[in-house]
Amino acid sequence: MKKLLAVLLACLLLASAACAETFTGQGQGMGPITVELTVEDGVITGAKITGDGETPGFGADHLQELEEQIVAANGADIDGVSGCTLTSTGVRDAVTAALAQADGSKAAEAALADGVYPIEFTGFDLGVTDKIEVTIEGGKIAAIAFVGDCGSTPPMVDTVENVLFPRIIENQSVAVDAVSGVTVTSAAAKLAVEKCLVQALEAAGSDASAIQAFKTVPEKKGGSEEISTQVLVIGMGGSGTYGALRAAESGADVLVIEKQARYGGTTALTSEIESINPHRIKEQYNNGEDFCDAEAMHQAWLDYVEGDAKVEIIDLFFEKSGPALDWLALDHGAKFDFKPQRGFTETDVYDVKFQWYPNFDERNPMAPTYGYNKAEIATYFDRLVSDFTALGGKYMLETEGYELLMEDGKVVGAKARNLADGTEYTIHADAVVLATGGFLGSAEMTEKYLSDEYYPLKGAWKCYGSMRNDGKMIQAAIDSGAATYNIGMPPEVHISGTPDFLNARDYGYEIHVKEGLLDFNTGREPIWTVADLPLQIGVGSNSLAVTNEGKRFTSETGIAMLDPWIAGPTYWSIWSAEQLTGIAENGLKVEAVGPPVGFLGHRGAIPAGVPLPEAFDVMEKAIERGFVFKADTIEELAETIGVDPANLTATVEAYNGFCDAGEDTEFGKPAELLDKIGEGPYYAIRMASYSYNTVAGLDINEQFQVLNGEGTPIDGLFAFGSDSAGVLFTEKKPYVTFGGANNGWALTSGYVGGEIVANYVNAK
């Protein structure tokens, strides 16, 4: 009997050992991350990551890759994903927690030494670091604050300091959600606070692994509430803020919800607003004279859209954009330069761009206008919101609308949730206004709705704006029967650049300061570094740019600004080792210029003619990073990047022929910018068209009512700003180049539409 029991016990142990077990752990990326591990015989045989809060186009797109890394590493020691540091860290923490559950190990003792722990880190700006101090008192996190000059813009810094840091202190944990609307800065700040806590742990004699004690994911309170209002505005960017204030002024009870932790949206980060001959402003600042020939501009607009726009709404824009700016500037204190500027091309002869003020810096007489006025613009929105709440208006930040409430074909409200605490809201309203900023943040929607009929537009686009503009409510409206108008047109693209960057500090490349100058965007002395070489030769006018089919698509003089969208979301810049040798020995032949240099990378142009001996090393680092590719022949390069080898070979041969002849007969690029693709090996730099947002969305009438497929208004539903701007344009061409048109529409639609919506609900 004893022998039989022994045999049975051995069989049970073997069966148990062979049985797979599941262990779950939590970490924190942009939001909560859960990792479920399947363990068999002490080996991880499967991993499932859930991270609904991770950013589309970044961490959210790499969860499967991270799952594969966990299995391959058989633990938390994974490489992670380049450019997705916070998501990768959250996954590691979740795996660590799951494995601790599996082996029953106890966490290391966590004690923090009192003191102030400073740290510098890279936030939104690669060129200038952010700086914080974490204060530990009584063994607890007592204070966190930004200090000194920071690279992230003041609105980003203020939002992180006022929203993220108090939550870390309250929960004594860095495992709180990143702040929507300031994703990059808040994600970097969380990692920086974590490093400060590790310093405090080690100062107290604790092991660094005890940091897990400060990574407890706080529970969201959840629950549900019902709210009633006359007008519900979804989105508190430019159009939503203007519309809500105007509706409140017109006597309506208004509630605004905004998924970001700040108001103002993309509008508060831009440069100008288009307005056509604002009457009161021209009386005060232009002797009553028109700033531009409105009739000629109106005809130019109609010619541009080739009959595809709604003329009656273009007419409304021309009639009301002036009074709208009068209202914003003269009645609500938003400041502008009242000498309007012209657009971006030689044909734009209309003075309609009113730039946010201040836009002049006496320290920099060589550059009379500048873009580092975002702190001042934020104060203008503070005043608008103050005026709104003084009228009884209410707003809720970090609150996302996701579904319309319908009764008998009428919109009667919406469902929403608080992203910070998980509260679910049912909001009853007589009218719902969609002002959500478009759908560029949804790769699913840009793939579905953007059109390839005229240009290859489908796919995921890089965003120089808010990735949280994901079109949930536009899709909800479409699901409820709403029609679209020109929704397939190109997004609003101004610039291009590499989709990723090398941080000079991480790779040990020197940062150089251009003394005696002030940068247009930052107000600081501009800096440059060889780490930006892929970006700057990729947008250089002496480059060779090709589509994903391996063909040129424009003169490379236009790829830095205005023309990159022609190739779609991405294109390729082709270079040879012979050209790079010239750069290493003699420097760039042409200095990169334009917004890509000012907005991306370290924000400073590499001077022409300065030898860059690290050129090949930089390209190798970019290859490791995954946005540069190399091959011995053009054919092999084409196969490596998924381009038709015959097309790319023919394109390079033709381009080299233009270089030899000194004449570009295809696109007319000046001869001095024709730089031959020489001897290999060969390099392809992945380039991206950076967009602010999508332009078109829902179909509306002159009353800003959303229409169904039969052209009938959907009762109770309205749309302002980018959610409806397609009525002004055409799918055949991009956003107009007159300058500031999107912001002009945001203002005009909010100003006019807000009053219309108030009259609508007050008539009930």
C-alpha positions in Angstrom: 0.0 0.0 0.0 2.8 2.4 0.9 4.5 1.7 -2.5 1.1 2.3 -4.3 0.6 5.6 -2.5 4.2 6.7 -3.4 3.6 5.9 -7.0 0.2 7.7 -7.0 1.9 10.8 -5.3 4.7 10.8 -7.9 2.1 10.6 -10.7 0.2 13.5 -9.1 3.4 15.6 -8.8 4.3 14.9 -12.4 0.8 15.8 -13.6 0.9 19.0 -11.5 4.3 19.9 -12.9 3.1 19.4 -16.4 0.0 21.5 -15.8 0.1 25.1 -17.0 -0.7 27.8 -14.4 -1.8 31.4 -15.0 -0.4 34.4 -13.0 -1.5 38.0 -13.4 0.4 41.2 -12.6 -0.3 44.9 -13.1 1.9 47.8 -14.2 1.4 51.3 -15.4 2.2 52.7 -18.8 0.1 55.5 -20.2 -2.7 53.8 -18.3 -3.1 50.5 -16.4 -1.3 47.5 -18.0 -2.2 43.9 -17.1 0.0 41.0 -18.1 -1.3 37.4 -17.8 1.5 34.8 -17.9 1.0 31.1 -18.7 3.8 29.2 -16.8 4.5 25.5 -17.4 7.4 23.6 -15.8 8.8 26.9 -14.7 8.8 28.3 -18.2 6.7 31.1 -19.5 4.8 29.6 -22.5 2.4 32.5 -23.1 1.8 36.1 -22.3 -1.2 38.3 -22.8 -1.0 42.1 -22.4 -4.0 44.3 -21.9 -3.4 48.0 -22.0 -6.4 50.0 -23.3 -4.9 53.3 -22.2 -1.8 53.0 -24.4 -1.4 55.5 -27.2 -2.5 54.4 -30.7 0.4 54.6 -33.1 2.9 54.1 -30.2 2.6 51.6 -27.3 -0.8 50.3 -28.3 0.6 49.1 -31.6 3.4 47.0 -30.0 1.7 44.9 -27.4 2.0 41.7 -29.4 5.7 42.4 -29.9 6.2 42.8 -26.2 4.3 39.6 -25.6 6.7 37.8 -27.8 9.7 39.4 -26.0 8.4 38.2 -22.6 8.1 34.6 -23.8 11.5 34.8 -25.5 13.2 36.2 -22.4 11.2 33.9 -20.0 10.8 36.9 -17.7 10.8 40.7 -17.3 14.2 41.2 -18.8 12.9 42.4 -22.1 14.4 44.9 -24.6 11.1 46.9 -24.8 10.1 48.9 -27.8 12.0 51.9 -29.0 10.0 55.1 -28.5 7.6 53.5 -26.1 9.5 53.7 -22.9 6.6 54.1 -20.5 4.6 51.2 -22.1 7.7 49.0 -22.0 8.4 49.9 -18.3 4.8 49.2 -17.4 5.0 45.8 -19.1 8.2 44.9 -17.2 6.6 45.9 -13.9 3.5 43.8 -14.6 5.6 40.8 -15.5 7.7 41.2 -12.3 4.5 41.4 -10.3 3.1 38.3 -12.0 6.3 36.3 -11.4 6.4 37.4 -7.7 2.9 36.0 -7.4 4.1 32.8 -9.0 7.0 32.1 -6.6 5.4 33.8 -3.6 8.4 36.1 -3.0 8.1 39.1 -0.8 8.8 42.6 -1.9 12.1 44.2 -0.8 11.7 46.5 2.2 11.0 50.1 1.0 12.3 53.0 3.0 12.8 56.5 1.6 15.4 58.8 3.0 14.2 62.4 3.6 15.6 65.0 1.3 15.2 66.8 -2.0 16.1 64.8 -5.1 16.6 66.7 -8.4 16.7 65.2 -11.8 17.0 66.4 -15.5 15.2 64.4 -18.1 14.0 64.7 -21.7 10.4 65.7 -22.0 8.7 67.1 -25.1 11.8 68.9 -26.3 14.9 66.9 -27.1 17.1 70.0 -27.2 16.3 71.4 -23.7 15.7 69.1 -20.7 12.9 69.3 -18.2 13.9 69.5 -14.5 12.0 68.5 -11.4 12.7 68.1 -7.7 11.0 65.4 -5.6 10.8 66.2 -1.8 10.7 63.3 0.7 9.5 64.1 4.2 8.8 61.6 6.9 9.6 58.8 4.5 6.8 59.9 2.1 6.6 61.8 -1.2 5.7 65.3 0.0 6.2 67.5 -3.0 7.1 67.3 -6.7 7.8 70.5 -8.8 9.3 71.6 -12.0 12.3 73.9 -11.5 14.3 76.3 -13.7 14.0 76.6 -17.5 12.2 73.6 -19.0 12.0 72.4 -22.6 8.3 71.5 -22.5 6.0 74.4 -23.2 4.5 76.2 -20.2 0.9 74.8 -20.7 2.4 71.3 -20.7 4.4 71.9 -17.6 1.5 73.6 -15.8 -0.9 70.7 -16.6 1.6 68.0 -15.4 2.4 70.0 -12.2 -1.3 70.7 -11.4 -2.8 67.3 -12.4 -0.2 64.5 -12.4 2.0 65.4 -9.5 -0.8 65.7 -6.9 -2.1 62.3 -7.9 1.4 60.7 -7.4 1.6 62.3 -4.0 -2.0 61.4 -3.0 -1.5 57.7 -4.0 2.2 57.6 -3.0 2.6 55.8 -6.4 4.0 56.6 -9.8 1.6 54.1 -11.3 -1.1 56.7 -12.0 -2.3 57.4 -15.6 -0.3 59.7 -17.8 -2.2 62.9 -18.3 -4.3 63.1 -21.5 -3.3 66.0 -23.7 0.3 66.2 -22.4 1.2 62.6 -23.0 4.9 62.9 -23.8 5.7 65.3 -20.9 3.7 63.5 -18.3 5.0 60.1 -19.4 8.6 61.4 -19.1 7.9 63.0 -15.8 6.5 59.8 -14.3 9.8 58.0 -15.2 11.8 60.9 -13.8 9.9 60.7 -10.4 10.6 57.0 -10.3 14.3 57.6 -10.7 14.2 60.1 -7.9 12.5 57.6 -5.6 15.2 55.0 -6.4 17.7 57.6 -5.3 15.8 58.0 -2.0 15.5 54.3 -1.5 19.2 53.7 -2.0 20.0 56.7 0.3 17.9 54.9 3.0 19.8 51.6 2.4 16.9 50.0 0.6 17.4 47.9 -2.5 16.4 49.6 -5.8 14.0 46.8 -6.4 11.9 48.2 -3.6 10.6 50.7 -6.1 7.8 48.2 -6.7 6.2 49.4 -3.5 5.6 52.8 -5.2 4.1 51.2 -8.3 0.8 50.1 -6.9 -2.0 50.9 -9.4 -4.7 52.9 -7.7 -8.2 51.7 -8.0 -10.6 53.9 -9.9 -13.7 54.8 -7.9 -16.0 54.0 -10.8 -19.8 54.4 -10.3 -22.3 56.2 -12.4 -24.1 59.5 -12.5 -26.9 61.1 -14.5 -26.6 64.8 -15.5 -29.1 67.0 -17.4 -28.3 70.2 -19.3 -29.7 72.1 -22.3 -26.5 72.1 -24.4 -23.8 69.5 -24.2 -20.6 70.4 -26.0 -18.2 67.5 -26.5 -14.7 68.9 -26.9 -13.1 72.0 -25.3 -10.6 73.0 -27.9 -11.0 76.2 -29.9 -14.4 75.6 -31.5 -15.9 73.9 -28.4 -14.7 76.7 -26.1 -15.9 79.5 -28.4 -19.2 77.7 -29.0 -19.9 77.0 -25.3 -19.2 80.6 -24.4 -21.3 82.0 -27.2 -24.2 79.6 -26.2 -24.0 80.7 -22.6 -24.0 84.3 -23.6 -27.2 83.6 -25.6 -28.9 82.3 -22.5 -28.4 78.5 -22.6 -27.5 76.2 -19.8 -24.2 74.7 -21.1 -22.0 71.8 -20.1 -18.7 71.1 -21.9 -16.7 67.8 -21.5 -13.1 67.4 -22.7 -11.1 64.2 -22.6 -7.8 66.1 -22.1 -6.7 67.5 -18.8 -6.5 71.0 -20.3 -8.7 73.1 -22.4 -7.8 75.0 -25.6 -6.9 71.9 -27.6 -4.7 72.2 -30.7 -6.0 75.8 -31.2 -4.1 77.0 -28.1 -0.8 75.7 -29.6 -1.1 77.3 -33.0 0.0 80.6 -34.5 -2.8 82.4 -36.2 -6.6 82.7 -37.0 -8.0 83.5 -40.4 -10.5 86.4 -40.5 -11.7 88.4 -43.4 -11.9 92.1 -42.8 -13.2 92.2 -39.2 -15.2 95.4 -39.1 -14.5 96.7 -35.7 -10.8 95.8 -35.8 -10.3 97.5 -39.2 -12.1 100.6 -37.8 -9.7 100.8 -34.9 -6.5 99.6 -36.5 -6.7 100.2 -40.3 -8.5 103.5 -40.6 -11.7 101.7 -41.6 -10.0 100.2 -44.8 -10.4 96.6 -45.8 -7.3 94.5 -45.1 -7.9 92.4 -48.3 -10.0 92.1 -51.4 -12.7 89.8 -50.0 -14.5 89.4 -53.3 -11.3 88.3 -55.1 -10.4 85.9 -52.3 -13.9 84.5 -52.3 -13.6 83.7 -56.0 -10.1 82.3 -55.5 -11.5 80.0 -52.9 -14.4 78.8 -55.2 -11.9 78.2 -58.0 -9.7 76.2 -55.6 -12.4 73.8 -54.5 -13.7 73.2 -58.0 -17.4 73.1 -57.1 -17.0 70.4 -54.4 -17.6 72.7 -51.4 -20.9 74.1 -50.1 -21.0 77.6 -51.4 -23.5 78.8 -48.9 -21.2 77.8 -46.0 -18.2 79.4 -47.6 -20.4 82.5 -47.9 -21.2 82.2 -44.2 -17.5 82.0 -43.4 -16.7 85.1 -45.4 -19.6 87.0 -43.8 -19.1 86.0 -40.2 -15.3 85.4 -39.7 -14.9 89.1 -39.2 -17.5 89.6 -36.5 -16.2 86.4 -34.8 -12.7 87.8 -34.4 -14.1 91.2 -33.3 -15.9 89.3 -30.6 -12.9 87.2 -29.5 -10.4 90.0 -29.5 -12.4 93.1 -28.5 -15.0 91.6 -26.2 -13.1 88.8 -24.6 -9.5 90.1 -24.5 -7.7 87.6 -26.7 -4.7 89.5 -28.1 -3.6 89.5 -31.7 -1.3 91.4 -34.1 -3.9 93.5 -35.9 -1.7 93.8 -39.0 -2.7 90.5 -40.7 -0.2 88.5 -42.8 -0.5 86.6 -46.0 -0.6 82.8 -46.6 2.1 80.4 -47.6 2.4 80.6 -51.4 2.9 83.2 -54.1 -0.8 83.1 -55.0 -1.9 83.9 -51.4 -2.1 87.7 -51.7 -4.8 88.1 -49.1 -4.0 89.6 -45.7 -6.1 87.4 -43.5 -3.8 85.7 -41.0 -4.2 87.4 -37.6 -1.3 86.1 -35.4 -1.7 85.6 -31.7 0.1 88.3 -29.7 2.8 88.7 -28.6 4.6 88.0 -31.8 7.5 90.3 -31.6 10.7 90.1 -29.5 13.0 93.1 -29.3 15.9 90.8 -28.4 15.6 89.2 -31.9 15.2 92.0 -34.5 16.1 89.6 -37.3 13.0 87.5 -36.6 10.1 89.9 -36.0 7.6 87.2 -35.4 7.9 84.2 -33.1 6.0 81.1 -31.9 7.0 80.9 -28.2 3.9 82.7 -27.1 1.9 79.6 -25.9 1.9 80.7 -22.2 0.2 83.9 -23.2 -2.3 82.1 -25.5 -3.1 79.8 -22.5 -4.1 82.9 -20.5 -6.5 84.0 -23.2 -8.3 80.6 -22.9 -8.2 81.0 -19.1 -10.2 84.3 -19.6 -12.6 82.7 -22.1 -13.3 79.9 -19.6 -13.7 82.4 -16.7 -16.2 84.4 -18.8 -18.0 81.1 -19.5 -18.3 80.0 -15.9 -19.3 83.5 -14.8 -22.4 83.0 -17.0 -23.1 79.7 -15.2 -21.4 77.4 -17.7 -19.9 74.2 -16.4 -17.1 72.0 -17.8 -15.5 68.7 -16.9 -11.9 67.8 -18.0 -10.6 64.3 -18.5 -14.1 63.2 -19.5 -14.5 61.4 -22.7 -17.7 61.2 -24.7 -18.1 57.9 -26.5 -21.8 57.3 -27.5 -24.8 59.3 -28.5 -28.2 58.8 -26.8 -31.0 58.5 -29.4 -34.8 58.5 -29.0 -37.0 58.2 -32.1 -34.2 59.4 -34.4 -33.4 62.4 -32.2 -30.2 63.0 -30.2 -31.0 63.5 -26.6 -27.6 63.3 -24.9 -24.5 61.2 -24.7 -22.6 58.7 -22.6 -19.2 59.7 -21.2 -16.6 58.5 -18.7 -14.1 60.2 -16.5 -10.7 58.9 -17.6 -9.1 59.6 -14.2 -11.6 58.0 -11.8 -13.7 55.8 -14.0 -17.1 57.4 -13.3 -19.6 56.7 -16.0 -22.0 59.5 -17.0 -25.3 59.5 -18.8 -25.7 63.1 -19.9 -29.2 64.2 -21.0 -29.3 67.2 -23.3 -31.6 69.1 -25.6 -28.7 69.6 -28.0 -25.3 67.9 -28.5 -22.5 69.7 -30.2 -19.5 67.7 -31.5 -16.3 69.7 -31.4 -13.8 66.9 -30.9 -10.9 68.0 -33.2 -11.2 65.3 -36.0 -10.0 61.7 -36.1 -6.3 61.8 -36.9 -5.6 59.8 -33.7 -7.5 56.8 -34.9 -5.5 54.7 -37.4 -8.6 52.6 -37.9 -10.6 55.6 -39.0 -7.9 57.2 -41.2 -7.6 53.8 -42.9 -11.3 53.5 -43.3 -12.3 57.1 -44.3 -9.3 58.8 -45.9 -9.4 58.3 -49.7 -6.9 56.9 -52.1 -8.8 58.1 -55.1 -6.5 61.1 -55.8 -3.5 60.4 -53.4 -2.4 57.5 -51.2 -3.9 58.8 -48.0 -5.1 55.7 -46.2 -3.1 54.5 -43.2 -1.8 55.8 -39.8 -0.4 59.4 -39.9 2.1 61.0 -37.5 0.5 63.6 -35.5 1.9 67.0 -34.5 -1.0 67.7 -32.2 -3.2 65.5 -30.0 -3.3 61.8 -30.6 -6.4 61.9 -28.3 -8.4 63.3 -31.2 -9.5 59.8 -32.1 -12.9 60.5 -33.7 -15.0 58.4 -31.3 -17.9 60.8 -31.4 -17.6 61.3 -35.2 -17.9 57.6 -35.5 -20.8 57.6 -33.0 -22.6 60.1 -35.2 -22.0 58.1 -38.4 -23.3 55.0 -36.6 -26.4 57.0 -35.7 -27.1 57.8 -39.4 -25.0 60.9 -39.9 -23.6 61.6 -43.4 -20.0 62.7 -44.1 -18.7 65.5 -46.4 -15.3 65.3 -48.1 -14.2 63.1 -45.2 -11.6 61.5 -47.5 -9.6 64.6 -48.1 -5.9 65.0 -47.1 -5.3 65.8 -43.4 -3.9 69.2 -42.5 -0.2 68.6 -43.1 2.4 71.4 -42.9 5.7 69.6 -42.3 7.5 66.3 -42.6 10.2 64.5 -40.6 11.6 61.2 -39.4 9.0 59.2 -37.3 11.6 58.8 -34.6 14.7 60.5 -33.3 18.1 59.9 -31.7 18.4 61.7 -28.4 21.9 63.2 -28.5 22.3 62.9 -24.7 21.5 59.2 -24.8 24.0 58.5 -27.5 26.8 60.8 -26.4 26.6 63.2 -29.3 27.7 66.8 -28.6 25.1 69.5 -28.5 26.2 72.8 -30.0 24.7 76.3 -29.2 24.3 79.0 -31.9 25.2 81.9 -29.7 23.8 85.3 -30.4 20.6 84.1 -32.0 17.1 83.4 -30.7 15.1 80.4 -31.9 11.7 81.3 -33.5 9.8 78.6 -31.5 11.5 78.6 -28.2 13.0 82.0 -27.6 16.3 80.3 -26.6 19.6 80.2 -28.4 19.1 77.5 -31.0 21.1 74.3 -30.7 22.2 71.7 -33.2 23.5 68.2 -33.0 24.7 65.5 -35.5 22.0 63.2 -33.9 19.5 65.0 -36.1 21.3 64.1 -39.3 18.7 61.6 -40.6 15.9 64.2 -40.0 17.7 67.0 -41.7 19.0 65.2 -44.8 15.6 63.6 -45.0 13.9 67.0 -45.4 16.8 68.5 -47.3 16.1 70.1 -50.6 19.1 68.3 -52.2 17.6 64.9 -51.2 15.9 62.3 -53.3 12.4 61.5 -52.0 10.2 58.6 -53.2 6.9 57.2 -52.4 6.2 53.7 -51.1 6.0 52.7 -54.8 9.6 53.9 -55.3 8.7 57.0 -57.4 9.4 60.7 -57.0 6.3 62.7 -56.2 7.4 66.4 -56.0 10.4 68.6 -56.2 12.3 68.0 -52.9 12.2 71.7 -52.3 8.6 71.1 -51.1 9.0 68.0 -48.9 9.9 70.0 -45.7 6.6 71.9 -45.9 3.4 71.8 -47.9 4.1 68.9 -50.2 4.9 65.8 -48.1 1.2 64.7 -47.9 1.3 63.9 -51.7 3.1 60.7 -50.9 0.7 59.8 -48.1 1.5 59.1 -44.5 5.1 58.0 -45.2 7.8 58.3 -47.9 11.5 57.5 -48.2 14.6 59.6 -48.5 17.4 57.8 -50.5 21.1 58.4 -49.9 24.4 56.8 -50.8 27.6 56.1 -48.8 29.4 58.3 -51.3 27.1 61.2 -50.3 27.5 60.4 -46.6 31.3 60.4 -47.0 31.0 63.9 -48.4 28.9 64.9 -45.4 31.4 63.4 -43.0 34.4 65.1 -44.6 32.9 68.4 -45.7 29.5 68.8 -44.0 26.1 69.3 -45.5 25.9 71.0 -48.9 22.5 72.5 -48.0 21.3 73.5 -44.5 17.8 72.3 -43.7 15.3 75.0 -43.3 11.7 75.4 -42.4 9.3 74.2 -39.7 10.7 70.6 -39.5 14.0 71.9 -38.1 12.2 74.2 -35.7 9.5 71.7 -34.5 11.2 68.3 -34.5 14.3 66.7 -33.1 16.5 69.0 -31.2 15.0 72.0 -33.0 18.1 73.5 -34.6 19.6 73.3 -38.1 23.0 71.6 -38.6 25.1 74.3 -40.3 26.2 73.6 -43.9 29.9 73.1 -44.5 30.7 71.8 -41.0 32.4 68.3 -41.2 30.4 65.6 -39.5 32.7 62.7 -38.9 30.0 60.9 -36.9 27.7 60.7 -39.9 28.1 57.0 -40.5 27.8 56.2 -36.8 24.6 58.2 -36.6 23.1 56.3 -39.5 24.0 53.0 -37.9 22.4 54.1 -34.6 19.2 55.0 -36.6 19.3 51.6 -38.2 19.3 50.0 -34.8 16.5 52.3 -33.8 14.5 51.1 -36.8 13.9 54.2 -39.0 16.9 53.9 -41.3 17.7 50.9 -43.6 20.8 49.9 -45.5 21.7 47.6 -48.3 24.6 47.1 -50.8 22.5 47.7 -53.9 19.5 49.8 -54.8 17.6 46.6 -55.7 18.4 45.1 -52.3 17.5 48.4 -50.6 14.1 48.4 -52.3 13.4 44.8 -51.2 14.5 45.7 -47.6 12.0 48.6 -47.4 9.2 46.9 -49.4 9.4 49.0 -52.5 9.2 47.8 -56.1 12.9 47.3 -57.0 12.3 48.1 -60.7 10.6 51.4 -59.8 13.3 52.5 -57.4 16.1 51.5 -59.7 14.5 53.5 -62.6 13.8 56.5 -60.3 17.5 56.6 -59.1 18.8 56.3 -62.7 16.5 59.0 -63.9 17.4 61.3 -61.0 21.1 60.8 -61.5 20.5 61.6 -65.2 19.0 65.0 -64.1 22.0 65.6 -61.9 24.4 64.9 -64.7 22.5 67.1 -67.1 22.0 69.8 -64.6 18.2 70.0 -65.3 15.3 68.3 -63.5 12.8 67.9 -66.4 10.3 66.0 -64.1 9.7 68.5 -61.3 12.0 71.5 -62.0 14.2 71.4 -59.0 17.0 74.0 -59.3 20.3 72.5 -60.7 22.3 73.5 -57.6 20.1 71.2 -55.5 20.6 68.1 -57.7 22.8 65.9 -55.6 23.7 62.6 -57.3 23.1 59.2 -55.7 26.7 57.9 -55.8 28.4 54.6 -54.9 26.8 52.4 -52.3 26.1 51.0 -49.8 22.7 52.8 -49.9 20.4 54.1 -47.2 16.7 54.7 -47.0 15.4 57.0 -44.3 11.8 56.4 -43.3 10.0 59.8 -43.4 6.6 60.8 -42.2 4.1 63.5 -43.1 3.3 65.3 -39.8 -0.3 66.4 -39.5 -2.1 68.7 -37.0 -5.5 66.9 -37.6 -8.0 65.8 -40.1 -10.0 68.5 -41.7 -13.2 67.0 -42.8 -15.9 64.9 -41.1 -19.6 65.3 -40.8 -22.0 66.9 -43.3 -23.8 70.0 -41.9 -26.1 72.8 -43.1 -25.8 76.6 -42.5 -27.4 76.0 -39.1 -24.5 73.6 -38.2 -27.0 70.8 -37.9 -25.6 67.4 -38.7 -27.3 65.9 -41.7 -28.3 62.3 -42.5 -27.8 60.5 -45.8 -30.9 62.1 -47.2 -29.7 65.6 -46.3 -32.2 65.9 -43.5 -31.0 67.4 -40.1 -30.6 64.9 -37.3 -32.6 66.7 -34.6 -30.5 67.8 -31.6 -27.0 67.2 -33.2 -24.6 69.9 -34.3 -20.9 70.0 -35.3 -18.3 72.7 -35.1 -14.6 73.0 -36.1 -12.7 70.2 -37.7 -15.6 67.8 -37.2 -17.4 69.6 -40.0 -14.8 71.6 -42.0 -15.0 69.4 -45.0 -18.0 71.5 -46.3 -15.4 74.2 -47.2 -13.0 72.1 -49.2 -12.6 69.3 -51.8 -11.2 65.8 -51.6 -9.1 66.5 -54.7 -6.7 68.9 -52.9 -5.3 69.7 -49.4 -6.4 72.2 -46.9 -6.3 75.7 -48.4 -3.0 77.7 -48.1 -4.6 81.1 -47.4 -3.3 80.7 -43.8 -5.2 80.0 -40.5 -8.3 78.7 -42.2 -8.9 75.8 -39.9 -8.6 78.1 -36.8 -10.8 80.6 -38.6 -13.4 78.0 -39.1 -13.1 76.8 -35.5 -13.8 80.4 -34.3 -16.5 81.2 -36.8 -18.4 78.0 -36.4 -18.2 78.3 -32.6 -19.2 82.0 -32.6 -22.1 81.6 -35.1 -23.1 78.0 -34.1 -23.1 78.7 -30.4 -25.9 81.3 -30.8 -27.8 79.1 -33.1 -27.7 76.1 -30.7 -28.8 78.4 -27.8 -31.8 79.6 -29.8 -32.6 76.0 -30.7 -32.8 74.8 -27.1 -34.5 78.0 -25.8 -37.2 77.6 -28.4 -38.2 74.3 -26.9 
